[in-house]
């Protein structure tokens, strides 16, 4: 790990929050994610299970977390199982956690090797009534791949069929929505890395560069500053590509007179930034581009001020959509009369603004959430309105990351250039 580990007290506190919501006499079990294969003997980079990270900080494959608050002996209340290393593993793969290192990171005193899991579990499980297991209960989950935790669930239910099995996700999804200070600090580090890379890109971009060259400028700065890399597949969308919401080919030449929509973010310590900025290829917005840009910026400011404790996401989205509708009318995309005659099930604004304006951010870019629970202080969300005019080949989106406070929000990206004239000034200074 190139990043500095977060304090063990964070994970101790996170486990305490979880334990408070468990049924009596329960065991919690979470496995690390798989190392996913590609072809032949190839594999993808390892990405740890977010709930395991949240509760232990242990960022290594073949890890298992066992929590048993009502265990008959104190040393059995928390156990982490980590992969035992060897000289062969050390030569081919490098360093793996020692027991002392795993203890220092997680704050868990009882660290065992993973191969001891089955025997230890069998000595404990018959004294428990409930087993809490994790599944990817995310509203956007569409994966067809069976995870290690899913296989683990099947094997446990087959071996211990008479226990009561419970869902852990409703608990972890709720407690993860509110961030602790150390989590916000890690996210701010990811945001600061993103800022540095964006300023580099402002100095680099000009007519004739390719989208993938801009992508390369971002990743250079992300890695140079000890980031984990891209928080998600970057969107470098010039010209009409900006009207494709998840454009990720990043292969075109940036043309004079176009704008580029940059939806990128760095990751640091497994916490993520999620930024969108839209900049002119030649360093100067046209009058129409500026007009649309200012409309999006106005919606961003409105939506940022609207986000506060006690507001529900569903109501928040509707309020922003109503405000956006007025901006689209001002831009001449349709009239007030058109709105009065529109199909209420297919509102006209959806042609130009068709996505959600906010999502939770944290260990996952689209972090766990419950859209039917109100915003609370301590939550971190994106705010990302956009206007996409396909007939003009023009798409503009602006996105900040907002920490909800007791009285409103704190813009964690307030130091990243966003005013149109500041962007122009920085870009034109390259000459």
C-alpha positions in Angstrom: 0.0 0.0 0.0 1.5 3.4 -1.0 -1.1 5.3 1.1 -0.8 6.0 4.8 -3.1 3.8 6.7 -6.0 5.4 8.7 -5.9 5.2 12.5 -7.0 1.9 14.0 -9.4 3.7 16.3 -11.5 4.5 13.2 -12.1 0.8 12.6 -12.6 0.1 16.3 -15.4 2.7 16.4 -16.9 1.4 13.2 -17.1 -2.1 14.6 -18.7 -0.7 17.8 -21.4 1.1 15.7 -22.1 -2.2 13.9 -22.2 -4.3 17.1 -24.8 -2.0 18.7 -27.3 -3.0 16.0 -26.8 -6.8 16.0 -29.3 -9.3 17.5 -28.1 -11.1 20.6 -25.9 -14.1 20.2 -24.8 -13.3 16.6 -21.7 -13.9 14.6 -20.7 -11.6 11.7 -18.7 -13.0 8.9 -17.2 -11.1 5.9 -14.7 -12.3 3.3 -12.4 -10.3 1.2 -13.1 -10.0 -2.5 -11.6 -12.3 -5.1 -8.7 -11.5 -7.3 -10.6 -11.5 -10.6 -9.1 -13.4 -13.5 -8.7 -12.1 -17.1 -7.3 -14.6 -19.6 -4.5 -17.2 -19.5 -2.7 -16.6 -16.1 -3.7 -12.9 -16.0 -5.6 -11.1 -13.3 -7.1 -7.7 -12.5 -5.8 -5.6 -9.7 -7.1 -6.4 -6.3 -10.0 -4.3 -4.9 -11.0 -5.1 -1.3 -14.6 -5.6 -0.1 -15.7 -2.2 1.1 -17.5 -3.5 4.2 -14.4 -5.5 5.2 -12.3 -2.3 4.8 -14.8 -0.2 6.7 -14.7 -2.6 9.7 -11.0 -3.6 9.7 -8.8 -1.5 7.3 -7.2 -4.8 6.1 -6.5 -4.2 2.4 -5.3 -7.7 1.4 -6.7 -10.7 -0.4 -7.7 -13.9 1.5 -8.8 -12.0 4.6 -11.9 -13.0 6.7 -13.4 -10.9 9.6 -15.3 -12.7 12.4 -17.2 -10.7 15.0 -18.9 -12.4 17.9 -19.8 -9.8 20.6 -21.4 -12.4 22.9 -18.6 -15.0 22.5 -18.0 -17.1 25.7 -14.4 -15.8 25.9 -13.1 -12.3 25.5 -10.4 -13.1 22.9 -13.1 -14.7 20.6 -15.2 -11.5 20.3 -13.1 -10.2 17.3 -10.9 -12.3 15.1 -9.3 -11.3 11.8 -7.9 -14.1 9.5 -5.1 -13.1 7.1 -3.1 -14.9 4.5 0.0 -16.6 5.9 3.1 -15.8 3.9 6.1 -17.9 2.9 9.4 -17.4 1.3 7.9 -18.4 -2.1 5.0 -15.9 -1.7 7.5 -13.2 -0.7 9.7 -13.8 -3.7 6.8 -13.9 -6.3 4.2 -11.5 -4.8 6.0 -9.4 -2.2 5.2 -8.6 1.4 2.0 -9.8 3.2 0.7 -8.7 6.6 2.3 -10.1 9.6 0.0 -10.7 12.5 1.4 -7.7 14.3 0.8 -5.5 11.3 -2.8 -6.7 10.9 -3.3 -6.0 14.6 -1.9 -2.5 14.3 -4.0 -1.6 11.3 -7.3 -3.0 12.5 -7.1 -2.7 16.3 -8.1 -6.4 16.5 -6.0 -8.2 19.0 -6.7 -11.8 17.8 -5.1 -12.3 14.4 -5.0 -15.8 12.9 -4.0 -17.3 9.6 -6.7 -17.8 7.1 -6.2 -21.6 7.0 -7.3 -21.7 10.6 -10.7 -20.2 9.9 -12.7 -23.4 9.5 -11.6 -25.0 12.7 -12.0 -21.9 14.8 -15.4 -21.2 13.3 -16.6 -24.7 14.1 -15.7 -24.3 17.8 -17.8 -21.1 17.9 -20.7 -21.4 15.6 -22.8 -23.9 17.6 -22.8 -21.5 20.6 -24.4 -18.8 18.4 -28.0 -18.5 17.1 -27.6 -15.9 14.2 -25.1 -15.5 11.4 -24.9 -12.2 9.7 -23.6 -12.3 6.1 -22.9 -9.6 3.5 -24.2 -9.3 0.0 -23.9 -6.4 -2.5 -27.3 -4.8 -1.7 -26.7 -1.7 -3.7 -29.6 -0.1 -5.7 -27.4 0.0 -8.8 -25.9 -3.5 -8.5 -26.2 -5.3 -11.8 -23.2 -7.7 -11.5 -23.6 -11.2 -13.0 -20.4 -12.5 -11.3 -20.7 -14.6 -8.2 -18.6 -13.0 -5.5 -16.5 -14.8 -2.8 -19.0 -13.7 -0.2 -21.9 -15.2 -2.2 -20.0 -18.5 -2.5 -19.2 -18.3 1.2 -22.9 -17.8 2.0 -23.8 -21.0 0.1 -21.2 -23.1 1.8 -22.1 -21.9 5.3 -25.8 -22.5 4.7 -25.1 -26.0 3.4 -22.8 -26.9 6.3 -24.8 -25.2 9.1 -28.4 -25.2 7.9 -30.2 -24.8 11.2 -28.8 -21.4 12.1 -30.7 -18.2 11.5 -29.1 -16.2 8.7 -29.5 -12.5 8.7 -28.6 -9.6 6.2 -25.7 -7.5 7.3 -26.0 -4.9 4.4 -29.0 -3.0 5.9 -26.8 -2.2 8.9 -23.5 -1.5 7.1 -25.3 0.5 4.4 -26.8 2.8 7.0 -23.8 3.4 9.2 -21.4 3.9 6.3 -23.5 6.8 5.0 -22.2 9.1 7.8 -18.5 9.7 7.5 -16.0 10.0 10.4 -13.4 12.7 10.5 -10.6 10.3 9.3 -12.7 9.2 6.4 -13.4 12.8 5.3 -9.6 13.5 5.7 -8.9 10.6 3.3 -11.5 11.8 0.8 -10.0 15.4 1.0 -6.6 13.9 0.2 -8.2 12.3 -2.9 -9.8 15.6 -3.8 -6.5 17.5 -3.4 -4.8 15.0 -5.7 -7.6 15.5 -8.2 -7.1 19.3 -8.0 -3.4 19.1 -8.7 -4.1 16.9 -11.8 -6.8 19.2 -13.1 -4.6 22.2 -12.9 -2.0 20.2 -14.8 -4.6 19.4 -17.5 -5.6 23.1 -17.8 -2.0 23.9 -18.7 -1.7 21.0 -21.1 -5.0 21.1 -23.1 -5.1 22.8 -26.5 -6.4 22.0 -30.0 -4.9 18.8 -31.4 -4.3 16.9 -28.2 -6.2 13.6 -27.9 -8.6 12.7 -25.1 -6.3 9.8 -24.1 -3.4 12.2 -23.8 -5.4 14.2 -21.3 -6.3 11.0 -19.5 -2.5 10.3 -19.3 -1.9 13.7 -17.7 -4.4 12.9 -15.0 -3.0 9.4 -14.1 0.5 10.7 -14.1 -0.4 13.2 -11.4 -2.6 10.8 -9.5 0.2 8.2 -9.1 2.9 10.9 -8.6 1.0 12.1 -5.5 0.6 8.5 -4.0 -3.0 8.1 -5.1 -4.5 4.7 -5.8 -5.2 5.7 -9.4 -8.5 6.6 -11.0 -11.5 6.3 -8.6 -13.5 5.1 -11.7 -13.0 4.8 -15.4 -12.4 8.5 -16.5 -14.6 10.3 -18.9 -12.6 12.6 -21.2 -15.4 13.7 -23.6 -14.7 16.4 -26.2 -17.3 17.9 -28.5 -20.5 15.8 -29.0 -18.9 13.0 -26.9 -19.9 15.0 -23.9 -23.6 14.2 -24.6 -22.8 10.5 -23.9 -23.1 10.3 -20.2 -20.7 7.3 -19.7 -18.4 8.0 -22.6 -15.1 6.2 -21.8 -13.4 5.5 -25.1 -11.3 8.7 -24.8 -9.9 8.3 -28.3 -10.8 11.5 -30.2 -8.7 14.5 -31.1 -9.9 17.6 -29.3 -11.0 20.2 -31.8 -10.6 24.0 -31.8 -13.9 25.6 -30.7 -15.2 22.5 -28.7 -15.5 22.0 -25.0 -14.3 19.0 -23.1 -16.3 17.4 -20.3 -13.8 15.9 -17.7 -15.4 13.5 -15.2 -12.5 12.2 -13.2 -11.4 11.6 -9.7 -8.5 10.2 -7.8 -8.7 7.5 -5.1 -6.6 7.6 -2.0 -6.6 4.9 0.7 -9.6 3.4 -1.0 -11.6 6.6 -0.5 -12.7 8.5 -3.6 -13.1 11.9 -5.2 -15.6 12.5 -8.0 -15.1 15.7 -10.0 -16.6 17.0 -13.2 -15.4 20.2 -15.0 -16.0 21.4 -18.5 -13.3 23.4 -20.2 -12.8 25.0 -23.7 -10.3 23.2 -25.9 -8.7 26.5 -27.0 -8.9 28.2 -23.7 -11.9 30.4 -24.4 -15.6 29.7 -24.2 -17.8 30.8 -27.1 -20.8 33.0 -26.2 -23.2 30.0 -26.5 -20.9 27.7 -24.5 -20.6 30.4 -21.8 -24.4 30.8 -21.7 -25.0 27.1 -21.1 -22.0 26.9 -18.7 -23.5 29.7 -16.6 -26.9 28.0 -16.5 -25.3 24.8 -15.2 -23.2 26.7 -12.7 -26.3 28.5 -11.5 -28.1 25.1 -11.0 -25.0 23.8 -9.2 -25.2 26.7 -6.7 -28.9 26.3 -6.2 -28.6 22.5 -5.6 -25.6 23.0 -3.3 -27.6 25.5 -1.1 -30.6 23.2 -1.1 -28.7 20.2 0.2 -29.0 20.2 4.0 -30.1 17.9 6.9 -33.6 16.6 6.9 -34.1 16.8 3.1 -35.0 13.6 1.3 -33.2 12.7 -1.9 -36.4 12.2 -3.8 -37.6 15.7 -2.9 -34.2 17.1 -3.5 -34.1 15.7 -7.0 -37.5 17.1 -7.9 -36.6 20.6 -6.6 -33.5 20.7 -8.7 -35.3 19.5 -11.7 -37.9 22.3 -11.4 -35.1 24.8 -11.2 -33.3 23.3 -14.1 -36.5 23.5 -16.2 -36.5 27.3 -15.9 -32.9 27.4 -17.0 -33.6 25.3 -20.1 -36.5 27.7 -21.0 -34.1 30.6 -20.6 -31.7 28.9 -23.0 -34.5 28.7 -25.6 -34.6 24.9 -25.7 -38.4 24.9 -25.1 -41.0 27.4 -23.9 -43.2 27.8 -20.9 -46.2 27.0 -23.2 -44.5 23.8 -24.2 -44.2 22.8 -20.6 -47.9 23.4 -20.0 -48.7 21.0 -22.8 -46.0 18.3 -22.1 -46.7 14.7 -21.2 -46.3 14.7 -17.4 -44.8 11.2 -17.6 -42.1 12.4 -20.1 -41.2 16.0 -19.1 -39.3 18.1 -21.6 -36.3 18.7 -19.3 -35.5 15.0 -19.4 -34.2 15.5 -23.0 -31.4 17.8 -21.7 -31.0 16.7 -18.1 -31.7 13.0 -17.6 -29.7 11.9 -14.6 -29.7 12.2 -10.8 -28.1 15.3 -9.4 -26.4 13.7 -6.3 -25.1 10.4 -5.0 -23.3 9.4 -1.8 -19.5 9.2 -2.0 -17.0 7.3 0.1 -15.3 3.9 -0.1 -17.3 3.4 -3.2 -17.8 6.1 -5.8 -21.5 5.4 -5.8 -21.4 4.7 -2.1 -24.1 2.8 -0.2 -27.2 4.8 0.6 -30.9 4.7 1.2 -32.9 7.1 -0.9 -35.8 7.0 1.5 -33.7 8.3 4.5 -33.1 12.0 4.9 -29.8 13.7 4.5 -27.8 14.0 7.8 -24.7 15.9 8.9 -21.6 13.9 8.2 -22.8 12.5 4.8 -20.7 13.3 1.7 -22.5 13.6 -1.6 -21.8 14.7 -5.1 -23.7 17.6 -6.7 -23.6 17.3 -10.5 -26.1 19.0 -12.7 -25.6 19.0 -16.4 -27.1 20.2 -19.7 -26.7 18.1 -22.8 -27.8 19.6 -26.1 -27.2 16.8 -28.7 -28.5 18.9 -31.6 -25.7 21.4 -30.9 -23.0 18.8 -30.0 -22.7 20.5 -26.6 -22.6 18.9 -23.2 -21.7 20.7 -19.9 -21.6 19.1 -16.5 -20.1 20.5 -13.3 -19.7 18.5 -10.1 -18.5 19.1 -6.6 -18.2 16.9 -3.5 -20.2 18.3 -0.6 -20.0 17.4 3.1 -23.4 18.0 4.8 -23.0 20.0 8.0 -25.6 20.9 10.7 -26.4 24.1 8.8 -25.9 23.3 5.1 -22.8 22.0 3.2 -19.1 22.4 3.0 -17.8 22.2 -0.5 -14.7 19.9 -0.3 -13.8 21.1 -3.8 -14.0 24.8 -3.3 -10.3 25.2 -4.1 -10.7 23.5 -7.5 -11.2 26.1 -10.4 -14.8 26.2 -11.6 -15.6 29.9 -12.4 -15.5 30.2 -16.2 -13.1 33.2 -16.2 -10.7 31.5 -13.8 -10.6 28.5 -16.1 -9.9 30.7 -19.1 -7.2 32.6 -17.2 -5.3 29.5 -16.2 -5.6 28.0 -19.7 -4.4 31.1 -21.5 -1.5 31.5 -19.1 0.1 28.4 -20.6 1.1 30.5 -23.5 
